[in-house]
Amino acid sequence: MVGEYQVVTLCGSTRFKNEFMEVQKQLTLEGNIVISVGLFGHSGDSAVWENMDEGTLTKTKEMLDDMHKRKIDMADEIFVINVNGYIGDRTRYEIEYEKAHGRR
């Protein structure tokens, strides 16, 4: 918590860019400090993949994944964006990481 504001980190597949933006807006209007992803690799931000296939783990992707874990560390809770119930392996890992550190 920062002052009177809860800090929330958004988690979910980056293929849902529009949903990320909508949830970020909603949570901000509700009085939360929202931390989100910096790039949407599955929605066209090719810098994530360094001009390689999306299935390839690049140094940039590794850095972004680690950075997102640090964003989770900074938050009071996470908010999982799961369009039509979809939760990928990386998001599942983030949920478990959050639970292991005693947050919501």
SERO-4910 file (N, C-alpha, C, O; in steps of 0.05 Angstrom, whole numbers):
BEGIN
 pado doro    nc1    nc2    nc3   cac1   cac2   cac3    cc1    cc2    cc3    oc1    oc2    oc3
  Met    A     17    -23      0      0      0      0     18     25      0     38     26     14
  Val    A     11     44    -16     25     69    -17      5     91     -8    -15     97    -22
  Gly    A     10    102     15    -10    120     26    -36    105     31    -36     85     44
  Glu    A    -57    115     20    -83    102     23    -90     84     -1   -112     74     -3
  Tyr    A    -71     81    -20    -77     67    -45    -66     39    -45    -42     34    -39
  Gln    A    -82     20    -53    -73     -8    -58    -57     -8    -84    -63      7   -102
  Val    A    -36    -24    -84    -20    -27   -109    -27    -55   -121    -25    -75   -107
  Val    A    -35    -54   -146    -45    -78   -160    -28    -82   -185    -24    -64   -201
  Thr    A    -17   -107   -188     -3   -113   -213    -21   -131   -230    -32   -150   -220
  Leu    A    -24   -123   -255    -40   -138   -274    -24   -162   -285      0   -159   -292
  Cys    A    -37   -185   -287    -25   -209   -298    -44   -221   -318    -68   -218   -315
  Gly    A    -33   -234   -338    -50   -247   -358    -35   -248   -384    -12   -238   -387
  Ser    A    -47   -261   -404    -34   -263   -430    -34   -236   -444    -54   -221   -444
  Thr    A    -11   -230   -456     -8   -204   -470    -24   -204   -496    -23   -184   -510
  Arg    A    -37   -226   -503    -54   -226   -526    -79   -209   -521    -94   -202   -539
  Phe    A    -85   -204   -495   -109   -189   -487   -103   -160   -481   -111   -149   -460
  Lys    A    -89   -146   -499    -81   -119   -495   -105   -100   -489   -103    -84   -470
  Asn    A   -126   -102   -504   -149    -85   -499   -161    -89   -472   -169    -70   -458
  Glu    A   -162   -114   -463   -172   -120   -436   -154   -109   -414   -163    -99   -394
  Phe    A   -128   -111   -419   -109    -99   -400   -114    -69   -396   -116    -59   -374
  Met    A   -118    -55   -419   -122    -26   -418   -148    -20   -403   -150     -1   -388
  Glu    A   -169    -35   -409   -195    -30   -396   -194    -35   -366   -204    -19   -350
  Val    A   -181    -57   -358   -179    -64   -329   -162    -43   -315   -168    -35   -293
  Gln    A   -140    -35   -328   -123    -14   -316   -139     11   -311   -136     23   -290
  Lys    A   -155     19   -330   -171     43   -327   -191     40   -304   -194     57   -287
  Gln    A   -205     17   -304   -225     11   -283   -213     12   -255   -223     25   -237
  Leu    A   -191     -3   -252   -178     -4   -225   -167     23   -216   -168     30   -193
  Thr    A   -157     38   -235   -147     65   -229   -169     83   -219   -166     97   -199
  Leu    A   -192     82   -233   -215     98   -225   -226     89   -198   -239    105   -184
  Glu    A   -221     64   -190   -230     54   -164   -210     62   -142   -215     56   -119
  Gly    A   -188     76   -149   -170     86   -129   -146     68   -124   -135     69   -102
  Asn    A   -138     52   -143   -115     35   -141    -92     46   -157    -95     59   -177
  Ile    A    -67     40   -148    -43     45   -164    -40     19   -180    -37     -3   -168
  Val    A    -39     21   -206    -39     -2   -223    -12     -5   -237     -2     15   -250
  Ile    A      0    -28   -235     25    -35   -249     18    -55   -271      5    -75   -265
  Ser    A     26    -50   -295     19    -68   -317     44    -77   -332     66    -72   -323
  Val    A     40    -91   -353     62   -100   -370     72    -77   -386     57    -58   -392
  Gly    A     97    -78   -395    108    -56   -411    105    -60   -440    104    -41   -456
  Leu    A    104    -85   -449    101    -93   -477     80   -115   -480     76   -130   -461
  Phe    A     68   -116   -503     48   -137   -508     58   -155   -530     50   -151   -554
  Gly    A     75   -173   -523     88   -191   -543     69   -207   -560     75   -211   -584
  His    A     47   -216   -549     28   -232   -564      7   -214   -578    -12   -224   -590
  Ser    A     10   -188   -577     -8   -169   -590      8   -151   -609     -2   -130   -617
  Gly    A     32   -160   -617     46   -145   -638     71   -131   -630     85   -120   -648
  Asp    A     78   -129   -605    103   -116   -597    126   -135   -602    134   -151   -585
  Ser    A    137   -134   -626    157   -153   -635    183   -150   -621    200   -169   -621
  Ala    A    188   -128   -607    213   -124   -593    217   -146   -571    239   -152   -563
  Val    A    195   -157   -562    196   -178   -541    211   -202   -552    226   -215   -538
  Trp    A    207   -207   -578    218   -232   -590    244   -226   -605    256   -245   -616
  Glu    A    254   -202   -606    279   -195   -619    279   -206   -648    299   -218   -656
  Asn    A    257   -203   -662    254   -212   -690    256   -242   -692    264   -253   -713
  Met    A    249   -257   -671    249   -286   -672    220   -295   -668    202   -279   -663
  Asp    A    216   -321   -671    189   -332   -667    180   -328   -638    197   -328   -620
  Glu    A    154   -325   -634    143   -321   -607    150   -345   -588    151   -341   -564
  Gly    A    155   -368   -599    161   -391   -583    190   -391   -572    197   -407   -555
  Thr    A    206   -373   -582    234   -372   -575    238   -354   -550    228   -332   -550
  Leu    A    251   -364   -530    257   -348   -506    282   -332   -511    304   -343   -514
  Thr    A    278   -306   -513    300   -288   -519    310   -274   -493    296   -276   -472
  Lys    A    333   -261   -494    343   -246   -471    323   -225   -463    318   -219   -439
  Thr    A    311   -212   -483    291   -191   -477    267   -203   -462    257   -192   -443
  Lys    A    257   -226   -472    234   -239   -460    241   -248   -431    225   -244   -413
  Glu    A    265   -259   -427    274   -267   -400    274   -242   -382    265   -244   -359
  Met    A    285   -220   -391    286   -196   -375    257   -186   -369    252   -179   -346
  Leu    A    240   -186   -388    212   -177   -383    198   -195   -363    183   -185   -346
  Asp    A    202   -221   -365    190   -240   -346    200   -234   -317    185   -234   -298
  Asp    A    226   -230   -315    238   -225   -289    228   -198   -278    222   -195   -255
  Met    A    227   -178   -296    217   -152   -288    188   -153   -278    181   -140   -259
  His    A    172   -170   -291    144   -172   -283    142   -185   -255    125   -178   -239
  Lys    A    160   -204   -250    161   -215   -223    167   -194   -202    156   -194   -180
  Arg    A    185   -176   -208    192   -154   -190    167   -135   -187    163   -124   -165
  Lys    A    152   -132   -208    127   -116   -206    108   -129   -187     94   -116   -171
  Ile    A    106   -156   -187     89   -170   -169     99   -166   -140     84   -163   -122
  Asp    A    126   -166   -137    137   -162   -110    129   -135    -99    126   -132    -75
  Met    A    126   -115   -116    119    -88   -107     90    -84   -100     83    -65    -88
  Ala    A     73   -103   -108     44   -100   -106     33   -112    -80     45   -129    -68
  Asp    A     10   -102    -73     -6   -114    -51    -21   -138    -60    -26   -157    -45
  Glu    A    -28   -138    -85    -43   -160    -97    -40   -160   -127    -30   -140   -139
  Ile    A    -47   -182   -139    -48   -183   -169    -77   -184   -178    -95   -192   -163
  Phe    A    -82   -176   -202   -108   -179   -215   -103   -194   -240    -88   -186   -258
  Val    A   -115   -218   -243   -111   -235   -265   -132   -230   -287   -156   -232   -281
  Ile    A   -123   -223   -310   -141   -220   -333   -143   -246   -347   -123   -256   -359
  Asn    A   -166   -258   -346   -169   -285   -358   -194   -286   -376   -215   -296   -369
  Val    A   -190   -275   -400   -212   -274   -419   -221   -302   -426   -205   -319   -434
  Asn    A   -247   -307   -424   -259   -333   -429   -245   -355   -413   -244   -378   -421
  Gly    A   -235   -348   -389   -223   -368   -371   -194   -376   -379   -183   -394   -367
  Tyr    A   -183   -363   -399   -156   -370   -408   -134   -360   -388   -133   -337   -382
  Ile    A   -119   -379   -379    -95   -373   -363    -72   -390   -373    -73   -415   -372
  Gly    A    -52   -377   -384    -29   -391   -396     -9   -400   -374    -13   -393   -351
  Asp    A     11   -414   -383     32   -424   -364     45   -402   -349     50   -404   -325
  Arg    A     53   -380   -362     67   -358   -349     49   -345   -328     58   -339   -306
  Thr    A     24   -341   -334      5   -329   -315      0   -348   -292     -2   -339   -269
  Arg    A     -1   -374   -297     -5   -394   -276     19   -392   -257     16   -394   -233
  Tyr    A     43   -389   -268     67   -387   -252     66   -362   -234     73   -362   -211
  Glu    A     57   -339   -246     54   -314   -231     34   -317   -208     39   -306   -186
  Ile    A     13   -331   -212     -7   -335   -191      5   -351   -168      2   -344   -145
  Glu    A     20   -373   -175     33   -389   -155     54   -373   -140     58   -376   -116
  Tyr    A     69   -357   -155     90   -340   -143     77   -321   -122     87   -318   -100
  Glu    A     55   -309   -130     41   -291   -112     31   -305    -87     34   -295    -65
  Lys    A     19   -328    -90      9   -343    -67     32   -351    -48     29   -350    -24
  Ala    A     55   -359    -60     78   -367    -44     88   -344    -27    102   -349     -7
  His    A     83   -320    -35     92   -296    -20     70   -284     -3     72   -261      6
  Gly    A     48   -299      0     27   -291     19     10   -267     11      0   -253     29
  Arg    A      7   -263    -14    -10   -240    -23    -35   -251    -36    -38   -275    -41
  Arg    A    -53   -232    -43    -77   -240    -56    -74   -240    -86    -92   -246   -101
***
